[in-house]
Amino acid sequence: MKLEQAANILAKIGNPTRLKIVRLLVRAGEDGLAVGQIQKQLDIPGSTLTHHIAHLKSAGVIRQQRRQATLLCTMEYPVLQDLVDYLTAECCSEQVIRHDPD
């Protein structure tokens, strides 16, 4: 993952409502949640939810698919894992190793 992509994802999920959506979808697992379920759990208008979902989709964090009359949202777990890996890739790499005298 490159800096620009990580920054875009973080900007998109940095909104409190979008972060709530991401957390709901992470908890839902691979099956995802129907848009109606997300709307009910967050208690927000459909148009507001559509706006936030569009931002998350544009960042590649979630995907939508239609199953008959139901529109499902699911996490793009590989993208989320890539973000975490990017953020932690150089963990403690500049930490000075200190040895206590005997």
Secondary structure, 3 states (H helix, E strand, C coil): CCHHHHHHHHHHHCCHHHHHHHHHHHHHHHHCEEHHHHHHHHCCCHHHHHHHHHHHHHCCCEEEEEECCEEEEEECHHHHHHHHHHHHCCCCCCCCCCCCCC
